[in-house]
Amino acid sequence: MKSFFNYNNSQKNGTILLLVLLIIVLLFRVFIVPFLFKSKPIELPKELNCKVNSNKYTKQNKVEAPANYEALISDIKTSKTELFFFNPNNLAEGKWVELGLSKKQIKIIFNFESKGGSFRKKEDLSKIYGISKEEFSRLEPYILIPSAPQAFAENKTYTPKSTAIIELNSADSVTLTATKGIGGYTARKIIKYRNKLGGFYKKEQLFEIWGLDSNLTMQFLPYISVNSSTIKKKNINTAIYDSLAKHPYIDKYTASKIVKIRKVSGSFSSLKKLVDLGIISESDLVRIGYYFDVK
């Protein structure tokens, strides 16, 4: 056995030299290489809570991407803020998202509205808890709130062209213009909005028509009626994206979510599922229920 462990001077010197070289290489790898080849810091959106760039994510980074990585990236890409003119009253959730508000902020606004609150002037939005001064300053130039309807002064009377009550869902432009205050322009806007909706379920929906004078609308409101049974409902499970997105109560963002979830999970068993999944709010469900069903 001794013969295996006996070294002559040349072998001893060679072994020592080899150990020295290995130590030098190890020190060079640990202390020198990192300074010569610095890797650039990579950042992911905060939602992913890690430091890996979404555009440079590779297996070499040895950081495991979350299971919902692609979905988070998709949501972030589609949530780029593009400001537009809007009325904050009864604004759809998708529109608030497009304006850059968080789900928490939107929930606070919906709670405010569900308790009877409304925005009468631009500054009312700044009073919502969670809306910072910076956010309000960013949104304020784009807020458009129609003037609130005012009651008639006692010394002013309104006399319609005809005393007959006009049914809003069946009236044509000629019938509409028989009412004082409704000219050709107003009649066309009413019919255009009626076609987009699929019919009115209450006459107060006239206040939703952009460009229609709210004071004038208040004047002829007592002389019209609505037969909501004439509304033809669409099937939320078969309606295509374009059909959904064109409806005044379903924006493009919401329509996209409905179609995507429908493809993954199948048909909705009830409209309430849209609320349970966070696609629409409770207030949206009430009015959407007049225009959509699940069969």
RAPEQUI-V723674 format. One record per pair of residues at least 4 apart in sequence whose ideal C-beta (glycine too) atoms are under 8 Angstrom apart, sorted by sequence separation. I is the first residue (numbers start at 0). J is the second residue. D is the distance in whole Angstrom. If there is no record, write none. Layout:
BEGIN
i=I j=J d=D
i=I j=J d=D
END
This chain:
BEGIN
i=0 j=4 d=7
i=1 j=5 d=6
i=6 j=10 d=4
i=7 j=11 d=7
i=8 j=12 d=6
i=9 j=13 d=6
i=10 j=14 d=6
i=11 j=15 d=6
i=12 j=16 d=6
i=13 j=17 d=6
i=14 j=18 d=7
i=15 j=19 d=6
i=16 j=20 d=6
i=17 j=21 d=6
i=18 j=22 d=6
i=19 j=23 d=6
i=20 j=24 d=6
i=21 j=25 d=6
i=22 j=26 d=6
i=23 j=27 d=6
i=24 j=28 d=6
i=25 j=29 d=6
i=26 j=30 d=6
i=27 j=31 d=5
i=28 j=32 d=5
i=29 j=33 d=8
i=30 j=34 d=8
i=31 j=35 d=6
i=32 j=36 d=6
i=33 j=37 d=7
i=43 j=47 d=4
i=47 j=51 d=8
i=51 j=55 d=8
i=52 j=56 d=6
i=56 j=60 d=7
i=64 j=68 d=4
i=67 j=71 d=6
i=68 j=72 d=6
i=69 j=73 d=6
i=70 j=74 d=6
i=71 j=75 d=6
i=72 j=76 d=6
i=73 j=77 d=6
i=74 j=78 d=6
i=86 j=90 d=7
i=90 j=94 d=5
i=91 j=95 d=7
i=92 j=96 d=6
i=93 j=97 d=6
i=94 j=98 d=7
i=96 j=100 d=7
i=100 j=104 d=4
i=101 j=105 d=7
i=102 j=106 d=6
i=103 j=107 d=7
i=104 j=108 d=7
i=105 j=109 d=6
i=106 j=110 d=6
i=107 j=111 d=6
i=108 j=112 d=7
i=109 j=113 d=6
i=110 j=114 d=7
i=112 j=116 d=6
i=119 j=123 d=6
i=121 j=125 d=8
i=122 j=126 d=7
i=123 j=127 d=8
i=126 j=130 d=8
i=130 j=134 d=5
i=131 j=135 d=7
i=132 j=136 d=6
i=133 j=137 d=7
i=134 j=138 d=6
i=135 j=139 d=6
i=138 j=142 d=6
i=151 j=155 d=5
i=161 j=165 d=8
i=166 j=170 d=6
i=170 j=174 d=4
i=171 j=175 d=7
i=172 j=176 d=6
i=173 j=177 d=7
i=177 j=181 d=8
i=181 j=185 d=5
i=182 j=186 d=7
i=183 j=187 d=6
i=184 j=188 d=7
i=185 j=189 d=6
i=186 j=190 d=6
i=187 j=191 d=6
i=188 j=192 d=6
i=189 j=193 d=6
i=190 j=194 d=6
i=191 j=195 d=7
i=192 j=196 d=6
i=200 j=204 d=7
i=211 j=215 d=7
i=212 j=216 d=6
i=213 j=217 d=6
i=214 j=218 d=7
i=215 j=219 d=7
i=216 j=220 d=6
i=219 j=223 d=7
i=234 j=238 d=6
i=238 j=242 d=5
i=239 j=243 d=7
i=240 j=244 d=6
i=241 j=245 d=6
i=242 j=246 d=7
i=249 j=253 d=5
i=250 j=254 d=7
i=251 j=255 d=6
i=252 j=256 d=7
i=253 j=257 d=6
i=254 j=258 d=6
i=255 j=259 d=6
i=256 j=260 d=6
i=257 j=261 d=6
i=258 j=262 d=7
i=259 j=263 d=7
i=260 j=264 d=6
i=261 j=265 d=7
i=268 j=272 d=6
i=270 j=274 d=8
i=271 j=275 d=6
i=272 j=276 d=6
i=274 j=278 d=7
i=279 j=283 d=4
i=280 j=284 d=7
i=281 j=285 d=7
i=282 j=286 d=8
i=283 j=287 d=6
i=284 j=288 d=6
i=286 j=290 d=8
i=287 j=291 d=6
i=288 j=292 d=8
i=6 j=11 d=5
i=26 j=31 d=8
i=27 j=32 d=7
i=43 j=48 d=8
i=51 j=56 d=5
i=55 j=60 d=8
i=85 j=90 d=6
i=90 j=95 d=6
i=95 j=100 d=5
i=100 j=105 d=5
i=111 j=116 d=4
i=112 j=117 d=7
i=118 j=123 d=4
i=125 j=130 d=6
i=130 j=135 d=6
i=151 j=156 d=8
i=165 j=170 d=5
i=170 j=175 d=5
i=176 j=181 d=5
i=180 j=185 d=8
i=181 j=186 d=6
i=193 j=198 d=6
i=199 j=204 d=5
i=206 j=211 d=8
i=211 j=216 d=6
i=233 j=238 d=5
i=238 j=243 d=5
i=244 j=249 d=7
i=249 j=254 d=5
i=261 j=266 d=7
i=267 j=272 d=5
i=273 j=278 d=4
i=274 j=279 d=6
i=279 j=284 d=6
i=43 j=49 d=6
i=47 j=53 d=8
i=56 j=62 d=8
i=65 j=71 d=7
i=117 j=123 d=8
i=118 j=124 d=6
i=124 j=130 d=6
i=151 j=157 d=7
i=175 j=181 d=5
i=176 j=182 d=6
i=193 j=199 d=6
i=199 j=205 d=8
i=205 j=211 d=7
i=243 j=249 d=5
i=244 j=250 d=7
i=261 j=267 d=7
i=267 j=273 d=7
i=273 j=279 d=5
i=274 j=280 d=7
i=43 j=50 d=7
i=125 j=132 d=7
i=176 j=183 d=6
i=206 j=213 d=6
i=244 j=251 d=5
i=274 j=281 d=6
i=6 j=14 d=7
i=42 j=50 d=6
i=43 j=51 d=5
i=56 j=64 d=6
i=100 j=108 d=8
i=181 j=189 d=8
i=196 j=204 d=7
i=208 j=216 d=8
i=235 j=243 d=8
i=249 j=257 d=8
i=279 j=287 d=7
i=41 j=50 d=6
i=42 j=51 d=8
i=43 j=52 d=6
i=44 j=53 d=7
i=51 j=60 d=6
i=85 j=94 d=6
i=95 j=104 d=7
i=96 j=105 d=7
i=165 j=174 d=6
i=233 j=242 d=7
i=40 j=50 d=7
i=41 j=51 d=5
i=42 j=52 d=6
i=43 j=53 d=6
i=95 j=105 d=5
i=125 j=135 d=4
i=165 j=175 d=7
i=175 j=185 d=8
i=176 j=186 d=5
i=206 j=216 d=6
i=243 j=253 d=8
i=244 j=254 d=4
i=274 j=284 d=5
i=41 j=52 d=4
i=51 j=62 d=5
i=124 j=135 d=6
i=172 j=183 d=7
i=175 j=186 d=4
i=205 j=216 d=5
i=243 j=254 d=4
i=244 j=255 d=8
i=273 j=284 d=7
i=50 j=62 d=8
i=56 j=68 d=8
i=165 j=177 d=7
i=192 j=204 d=8
i=43 j=56 d=8
i=49 j=62 d=6
i=51 j=64 d=7
i=85 j=98 d=7
i=92 j=105 d=6
i=95 j=108 d=7
i=165 j=178 d=6
i=271 j=284 d=7
i=41 j=55 d=6
i=83 j=97 d=7
i=124 j=138 d=7
i=125 j=139 d=8
i=163 j=177 d=8
i=172 j=186 d=4
i=175 j=189 d=6
i=240 j=254 d=5
i=243 j=257 d=6
i=270 j=284 d=6
i=273 j=287 d=8
i=41 j=56 d=8
i=83 j=98 d=8
i=124 j=139 d=8
i=172 j=187 d=7
i=175 j=190 d=7
i=192 j=207 d=7
i=205 j=220 d=7
i=240 j=255 d=7
i=243 j=258 d=7
i=49 j=65 d=8
i=81 j=97 d=6
i=82 j=98 d=7
i=111 j=127 d=6
i=161 j=177 d=5
i=189 j=205 d=7
i=192 j=208 d=5
i=257 j=273 d=7
i=260 j=276 d=6
i=47 j=64 d=8
i=80 j=97 d=7
i=92 j=109 d=8
i=160 j=177 d=5
i=161 j=178 d=7
i=203 j=220 d=8
i=270 j=287 d=7
i=47 j=65 d=6
i=78 j=96 d=6
i=80 j=98 d=7
i=121 j=139 d=6
i=124 j=142 d=7
i=160 j=178 d=6
i=172 j=190 d=6
i=202 j=220 d=6
i=240 j=258 d=5
i=260 j=278 d=7
i=270 j=288 d=6
i=41 j=60 d=7
i=53 j=72 d=5
i=78 j=97 d=8
i=80 j=99 d=4
i=108 j=127 d=6
i=159 j=178 d=5
i=160 j=179 d=5
i=171 j=190 d=8
i=189 j=208 d=7
i=239 j=258 d=8
i=107 j=127 d=6
i=159 j=179 d=5
i=188 j=208 d=5
i=47 j=68 d=7
i=78 j=99 d=8
i=87 j=108 d=8
i=107 j=128 d=6
i=121 j=142 d=5
i=158 j=179 d=7
i=159 j=180 d=8
i=202 j=223 d=5
i=257 j=278 d=6
i=270 j=291 d=7
i=107 j=129 d=5
i=157 j=179 d=7
i=167 j=189 d=8
i=188 j=210 d=7
i=189 j=211 d=8
i=202 j=224 d=7
i=235 j=257 d=7
i=256 j=278 d=5
i=270 j=292 d=7
i=89 j=112 d=7
i=104 j=127 d=8
i=121 j=144 d=7
i=157 j=180 d=8
i=188 j=211 d=6
i=202 j=225 d=5
i=270 j=293 d=6
i=47 j=71 d=6
i=88 j=112 d=8
i=118 j=142 d=8
i=120 j=144 d=6
i=201 j=225 d=6
i=269 j=293 d=6
i=46 j=71 d=5
i=104 j=129 d=5
i=119 j=144 d=7
i=168 j=193 d=7
i=200 j=225 d=7
i=236 j=261 d=7
i=253 j=278 d=6
i=268 j=293 d=7
i=103 j=129 d=6
i=104 j=130 d=7
i=118 j=144 d=6
i=167 j=193 d=7
i=185 j=211 d=6
i=199 j=225 d=5
i=201 j=227 d=7
i=253 j=279 d=6
i=267 j=293 d=5
i=44 j=71 d=7
i=200 j=227 d=4
i=266 j=293 d=7
i=44 j=72 d=8
i=46 j=74 d=8
i=101 j=129 d=8
i=119 j=147 d=6
i=199 j=227 d=7
i=46 j=75 d=7
i=88 j=117 d=6
i=198 j=227 d=7
i=88 j=118 d=5
i=168 j=198 d=5
i=185 j=215 d=8
i=200 j=230 d=6
i=236 j=266 d=4
i=44 j=75 d=5
i=87 j=118 d=5
i=168 j=199 d=6
i=198 j=229 d=6
i=199 j=230 d=8
i=236 j=267 d=6
i=86 j=118 d=8
i=167 j=199 d=5
i=198 j=230 d=4
i=235 j=267 d=6
i=197 j=230 d=5
i=198 j=231 d=7
i=100 j=134 d=8
i=197 j=231 d=6
i=99 j=134 d=8
i=167 j=202 d=6
i=180 j=215 d=5
i=197 j=232 d=8
i=235 j=270 d=7
i=248 j=283 d=7
i=87 j=123 d=8
i=197 j=233 d=7
i=87 j=124 d=5
i=99 j=137 d=8
i=167 j=205 d=8
i=180 j=218 d=5
i=181 j=219 d=6
i=235 j=273 d=8
i=248 j=286 d=6
i=249 j=287 d=7
i=179 j=218 d=8
i=180 j=219 d=5
i=248 j=287 d=5
i=98 j=138 d=6
i=179 j=219 d=7
i=207 j=247 d=7
i=178 j=219 d=5
i=248 j=290 d=7
i=178 j=222 d=6
i=246 j=290 d=7
i=178 j=223 d=7
i=197 j=246 d=8
i=195 j=245 d=7
i=196 j=246 d=7
i=195 j=246 d=7
i=196 j=247 d=6
i=195 j=247 d=5
i=196 j=248 d=8
i=238 j=291 d=7
i=82 j=137 d=7
i=87 j=142 d=6
i=192 j=247 d=7
i=82 j=138 d=7
i=85 j=141 d=6
i=86 j=142 d=8
i=88 j=144 d=7
i=167 j=223 d=5
i=235 j=291 d=4
i=84 j=141 d=5
i=85 j=142 d=7
i=86 j=143 d=6
i=87 j=144 d=7
i=165 j=222 d=6
i=166 j=223 d=7
i=167 j=224 d=7
i=168 j=225 d=6
i=169 j=226 d=7
i=232 j=289 d=8
i=233 j=290 d=7
i=234 j=291 d=7
i=235 j=292 d=7
i=236 j=293 d=6
i=83 j=141 d=6
i=84 j=142 d=8
i=85 j=143 d=7
i=86 j=144 d=6
i=148 j=206 d=7
i=164 j=222 d=6
i=165 j=223 d=5
i=166 j=224 d=5
i=167 j=225 d=5
i=168 j=226 d=6
i=232 j=290 d=6
i=233 j=291 d=5
i=234 j=292 d=6
i=235 j=293 d=6
i=236 j=294 d=8
i=82 j=141 d=5
i=84 j=143 d=5
i=86 j=145 d=7
i=164 j=223 d=7
i=165 j=224 d=7
i=166 j=225 d=7
i=168 j=227 d=8
i=230 j=289 d=6
i=232 j=291 d=6
i=233 j=292 d=8
i=234 j=293 d=7
i=159 j=219 d=7
i=162 j=222 d=8
i=164 j=224 d=5
i=166 j=226 d=6
i=169 j=229 d=7
i=230 j=290 d=7
i=232 j=292 d=5
i=234 j=294 d=6
i=145 j=206 d=7
i=157 j=218 d=5
i=168 j=229 d=5
i=157 j=219 d=8
i=168 j=230 d=7
i=227 j=289 d=7
i=159 j=222 d=5
i=148 j=213 d=5
i=149 j=214 d=6
i=147 j=213 d=7
i=148 j=214 d=6
i=146 j=213 d=6
i=150 j=217 d=8
i=151 j=218 d=7
i=145 j=213 d=5
i=146 j=214 d=7
i=148 j=216 d=7
i=149 j=217 d=7
i=148 j=217 d=4
i=200 j=286 d=8
i=200 j=289 d=4
i=197 j=290 d=5
i=196 j=290 d=7
i=97 j=250 d=8
i=97 j=252 d=6
i=94 j=250 d=6
i=96 j=252 d=6
i=91 j=248 d=7
i=93 j=250 d=4
i=91 j=249 d=7
i=93 j=251 d=7
i=94 j=252 d=8
i=91 j=250 d=5
i=93 j=252 d=3
i=92 j=252 d=8
i=93 j=253 d=4
i=92 j=253 d=7
i=91 j=253 d=6
i=93 j=256 d=8
i=113 j=281 d=7
i=113 j=282 d=6
i=112 j=282 d=6
i=109 j=280 d=5
i=109 j=281 d=7
i=109 j=282 d=6
i=77 j=252 d=8
i=102 j=277 d=8
i=77 j=255 d=8
i=92 j=279 d=6
i=91 j=279 d=8
i=92 j=280 d=6
i=92 j=283 d=7
i=91 j=283 d=6
i=89 j=282 d=7
END
